[in-house]
Amino acid sequence: MTISKKMINAQVMESNSHLFRCPICSSGMMMADKSQLVCADNHSFDLSKSGYINLAPQAHVTKYDKSLFEARKIVMSSGFFNPVLDYITTKIATHTDKLEQAFILDAGCGEGTHLSAILSQLPGNKTGVGIDLAKEGITAAAKVYPGSIWSVADLANCPFQSNRFDVILNILSPANYAEFTRLLKRDGLFIKAVPESGYLKELRAVFYEDEGRKDDTDPVARFAEHYDVVSTERITYVFPLAPGLLAPLIRMTPLTWGASEEKIEEALGMDIQNITIDFTVILGMKKIE
């Protein structure tokens, strides 16, 4: 008998219920009837039809809708981010090589493409947990990538117990350093990928009138305030856009938010054939007092 994707996800949550912490009262949680997470104070959260759990007590509206995540999946499935993900995967594999089991949290996972690509390349017993405030992204992740834990959750109040994760990923997403420090094991690894000045510069030239503006913040310095920096690696390459990829790329990036239809049509008509990827990947360990 074929097991449904929802049941696969329910079984993963049940076997790893020790990870969870009630987002309302902070007590431990257990899976009941493979259909809901219940805490010691009887706060309960139902497993959705898609197989994810919503552990964000308050509803949040984000700009990340279903069409954006559909576009993102098309772009990511093309190999757009592969060199970055390959680098991250190698670092995780080295860090978790001696562990019998490892728990990996992707904070701001979107539709789950990055986490699933990384997990597919890792040997051994690795449990992936993906969280995002955008319900549409988590819905897509649970449907397409069963076998991991997918949860709508707030980075400011992560619904997990302290010191549970061997690796935390934070790719193109805001960080909550206090929460990540709480969640990470004493010898855990934190990996943050931040865009650099060349990232999508071909699109920036179209959608940003003030091309000369710069972000004065130093992500490595900010990172180092909270973690002992192990290494930084700048990964830059030019990715050839296959026919049909420009439209979903434009749709998925916040660069185009607020742009007029005329400006979007202008970009689509420019026949951009290559796009620049430019990231710094920062690796750090928990500061031990």
C-alpha positions as CSV (number, residue, x, y, z in Angstrom):
1,M,0.0,0.0,0.0
2,T,1.3,3.4,-0.9
3,I,1.8,5.8,2.0
4,S,0.6,9.3,1.4
5,K,2.9,12.3,1.5
6,K,1.0,13.6,4.5
7,M,1.5,10.3,6.4
8,I,5.2,10.3,5.5
9,N,5.6,13.8,7.0
10,A,3.5,12.8,10.0
11,Q,5.8,9.9,10.7
12,V,8.9,12.1,10.5
13,M,7.3,14.6,13.0
14,E,6.3,11.8,15.3
15,S,9.7,10.3,15.5
16,N,11.3,13.7,16.0
17,S,8.7,15.2,18.3
18,H,11.5,15.9,20.8
19,L,12.6,18.8,18.6
20,F,9.4,20.8,19.1
21,R,8.5,23.5,21.6
22,C,5.1,25.0,21.9
23,P,5.2,28.5,20.4
24,I,2.5,29.7,22.9
25,C,3.8,28.3,26.3
26,S,7.2,26.9,25.4
27,S,6.4,23.4,26.8
28,G,7.3,20.1,25.1
29,M,5.1,18.6,22.3
30,M,4.0,15.2,21.2
31,M,2.3,14.0,18.0
32,A,-1.2,12.7,18.6
33,D,-2.9,10.3,16.2
34,K,-0.4,11.3,13.5
35,S,-2.6,14.3,12.9
36,Q,-1.7,17.1,15.4
37,L,1.1,18.3,17.7
38,V,-0.1,18.8,21.3
39,C,1.8,20.4,24.1
40,A,1.7,19.7,27.8
41,D,-0.7,22.6,28.3
42,N,-3.0,21.2,25.6
43,H,-2.3,23.8,22.9
44,S,-2.8,21.8,19.7
45,F,-1.8,22.4,16.1
46,D,-3.2,20.3,13.3
47,L,-1.2,18.7,10.5
48,S,-2.4,20.2,7.2
49,K,-3.7,18.2,4.2
50,S,-0.3,18.9,2.6
51,G,1.6,17.5,5.5
52,Y,3.0,20.6,7.1
53,I,2.4,22.1,10.6
54,N,1.5,25.7,11.2
55,L,3.3,26.8,14.4
56,A,2.9,30.5,13.9
57,P,0.1,31.4,16.4
58,Q,-0.6,34.7,14.7
59,A,-1.5,34.9,11.0
60,H,1.0,36.7,8.9
61,V,0.6,38.2,5.4
62,T,3.7,38.2,3.3
63,K,4.5,39.3,-0.3
64,Y,5.6,35.8,-1.1
65,D,2.7,34.2,-2.8
66,K,2.0,30.9,-4.6
67,S,3.1,32.2,-8.1
68,L,6.4,33.5,-6.7
69,F,7.3,30.1,-5.2
70,E,6.3,28.4,-8.4
71,A,8.6,30.7,-10.3
72,R,11.3,30.2,-7.8
73,K,11.1,26.4,-8.1
74,I,11.4,26.6,-11.9
75,V,14.6,28.8,-11.6
76,M,16.2,26.7,-8.8
77,S,15.5,23.4,-10.6
78,S,17.5,24.8,-13.6
79,G,20.8,24.6,-11.6
80,F,20.8,28.3,-11.0
81,F,22.2,28.0,-7.4
82,N,24.1,24.7,-7.8
83,P,27.6,26.0,-7.2
84,V,26.5,27.7,-4.0
85,L,24.5,24.7,-2.8
86,D,27.4,22.3,-3.7
87,Y,29.8,24.4,-1.5
88,I,27.3,24.4,1.4
89,T,26.6,20.7,1.1
90,T,30.4,19.9,1.2
91,K,30.8,21.9,4.4
92,I,27.8,20.2,6.0
93,A,29.0,16.8,5.0
94,T,32.4,17.5,6.6
95,H,30.8,18.9,9.8
96,T,28.4,16.0,10.3
97,D,30.6,13.2,9.0
98,K,31.1,11.6,12.4
99,L,27.5,12.0,13.7
100,E,25.1,9.0,13.8
101,Q,22.2,11.4,13.2
102,A,22.2,15.1,12.4
103,F,19.4,17.7,12.4
104,I,19.6,20.5,9.9
105,L,17.3,23.6,10.1
106,D,16.7,25.8,7.0
107,A,15.5,29.1,8.5
108,G,13.6,30.9,5.7
109,C,13.3,27.8,3.5
110,G,10.7,29.1,1.0
111,E,9.4,26.2,-1.1
112,G,12.1,23.9,0.2
113,T,14.2,23.5,-3.0
114,H,17.6,24.4,-1.3
115,L,17.2,22.2,1.7
116,S,16.0,19.2,-0.3
117,A,18.8,19.5,-2.8
118,I,21.3,19.6,0.1
119,L,19.8,16.6,1.9
120,S,19.7,14.5,-1.3
121,Q,23.5,14.8,-1.5
122,L,24.3,14.1,2.2
123,P,25.1,10.5,3.3
124,G,23.8,9.0,6.5
125,N,20.9,9.8,8.8
126,K,20.1,13.5,8.2
127,T,16.8,15.0,9.3
128,G,15.8,18.3,7.5
129,V,13.5,20.9,9.1
130,G,12.4,23.8,7.0
131,I,10.6,26.9,8.4
132,D,9.2,30.0,6.8
133,L,6.5,32.5,7.5
134,A,5.1,32.2,4.0
135,K,2.4,29.5,4.1
136,E,2.4,29.2,0.4
137,G,6.1,28.2,0.4
138,I,5.7,25.7,3.1
139,T,2.7,24.2,1.4
140,A,4.7,23.6,-1.8
141,A,7.6,22.2,0.2
142,A,5.4,19.6,2.0
143,K,3.8,18.5,-1.2
144,V,6.9,18.2,-3.3
145,Y,9.5,17.1,-0.8
146,P,8.0,14.7,1.7
147,G,10.2,13.1,4.3
148,S,11.3,16.3,6.0
149,I,9.6,18.5,8.6
150,W,8.0,21.6,7.1
151,S,6.5,24.2,9.4
152,V,5.1,27.7,9.1
153,A,7.0,29.5,11.9
154,D,8.2,32.8,13.0
155,L,12.0,33.3,13.2
156,A,11.4,35.5,16.2
157,N,9.8,32.7,18.1
158,C,11.1,29.4,16.6
159,P,8.9,26.5,17.8
160,F,11.8,24.2,18.7
161,Q,13.7,23.2,21.8
162,S,17.1,24.7,22.6
163,N,20.3,23.0,21.6
164,R,18.7,20.7,19.1
165,F,20.3,21.4,15.7
166,D,23.7,20.4,14.3
167,V,23.4,22.8,11.4
168,I,21.4,26.0,10.7
169,L,21.1,27.4,7.2
170,N,20.1,30.9,6.5
171,I,20.1,31.5,2.7
172,L,18.9,34.9,1.3
173,S,16.8,35.4,4.4
174,P,16.9,37.6,7.5
175,A,18.6,36.2,10.5
176,N,17.5,36.1,14.1
177,Y,20.8,35.5,15.8
178,A,19.4,35.2,19.3
179,E,17.1,32.4,18.3
180,F,19.6,30.7,16.1
181,T,22.1,30.7,19.0
182,R,19.5,29.2,21.3
183,L,18.6,26.4,18.8
184,L,22.1,25.4,17.8
185,K,24.0,22.7,19.6
186,R,27.2,23.7,21.5
187,D,29.3,22.5,18.6
188,G,26.8,23.3,15.9
189,L,27.5,25.0,12.6
190,F,25.7,28.2,11.3
191,I,25.8,28.9,7.6
192,K,24.6,32.2,6.2
193,A,24.6,33.1,2.5
194,V,24.3,36.8,1.6
195,P,24.1,38.4,-1.8
196,E,27.1,40.6,-2.9
197,S,27.2,43.6,-5.1
198,G,27.2,41.6,-8.4
199,Y,24.1,39.5,-7.5
200,L,21.6,39.8,-10.4
201,K,23.3,42.9,-11.6
202,E,21.8,42.6,-15.0
203,L,18.3,42.9,-13.4
204,R,19.4,45.6,-11.0
205,A,20.5,47.7,-14.0
206,V,17.0,47.6,-15.3
207,F,15.0,48.0,-12.1
208,Y,17.2,50.2,-9.9
209,E,17.4,53.8,-11.1
210,D,20.1,54.6,-8.6
211,E,22.6,51.9,-9.7
212,G,25.3,53.5,-7.7
213,R,23.7,53.0,-4.3
214,K,25.5,50.7,-1.9
215,D,24.6,48.8,1.2
216,D,26.8,50.0,4.0
217,T,26.2,47.1,6.3
218,D,28.9,44.5,6.7
219,P,27.3,41.1,7.0
220,V,30.5,39.4,8.1
221,A,31.0,41.9,10.9
222,R,27.4,41.5,11.9
223,F,27.8,37.7,11.9
224,A,31.0,37.9,13.9
225,E,29.2,39.7,16.7
226,H,27.3,36.5,17.4
227,Y,29.4,33.6,16.1
228,D,33.0,32.7,15.8
229,V,33.7,33.0,12.1
230,V,35.2,29.8,10.7
231,S,35.5,30.8,7.1
232,T,34.1,33.1,4.4
233,E,33.9,32.2,0.8
234,R,32.8,34.5,-2.1
235,I,31.2,32.5,-4.9
236,T,30.7,34.4,-8.2
237,Y,29.8,33.0,-11.5
238,V,27.7,33.8,-14.6
239,F,24.7,31.5,-15.3
240,P,23.4,31.1,-18.8
241,L,19.6,31.7,-18.9
242,A,17.9,29.0,-21.0
243,P,14.8,30.2,-23.0
244,G,11.9,30.7,-20.7
245,L,13.9,31.3,-17.5
246,L,14.0,35.1,-17.6
247,A,10.3,35.5,-16.8
248,P,10.2,33.3,-13.7
249,L,13.5,34.8,-12.5
250,I,11.9,38.3,-12.7
251,R,8.8,37.0,-11.0
252,M,10.7,35.5,-8.1
253,T,13.0,38.3,-7.1
254,P,12.0,41.1,-4.7
255,L,14.0,43.4,-7.0
256,T,10.9,43.7,-9.2
257,W,8.4,44.4,-6.4
258,G,6.8,47.8,-7.1
259,A,8.0,47.8,-10.7
260,S,5.5,48.9,-13.3
261,E,4.2,46.4,-15.9
262,E,6.0,48.6,-18.5
263,K,9.3,48.2,-16.7
264,I,8.8,44.4,-16.4
265,E,7.9,44.2,-20.1
266,E,11.0,46.2,-20.9
267,A,13.2,43.7,-19.0
268,L,11.5,40.7,-20.7
269,G,12.2,42.3,-24.1
270,M,15.9,42.8,-23.4
271,D,16.9,39.2,-24.2
272,I,19.1,38.9,-21.2
273,Q,21.0,35.6,-21.8
274,N,23.3,35.5,-18.8
275,I,22.8,36.5,-15.1
276,T,25.5,37.0,-12.5
277,I,25.4,35.1,-9.2
278,D,27.5,36.7,-6.4
279,F,27.3,35.4,-2.8
280,T,29.4,35.3,0.3
281,V,28.9,32.2,2.3
282,I,29.8,32.7,6.0
283,L,30.4,29.7,8.3
284,G,30.5,30.1,12.1
285,M,30.4,28.3,15.4
286,K,28.5,29.2,18.5
287,K,30.5,31.5,20.8
288,I,31.2,29.6,24.0
289,E,31.2,31.8,27.1
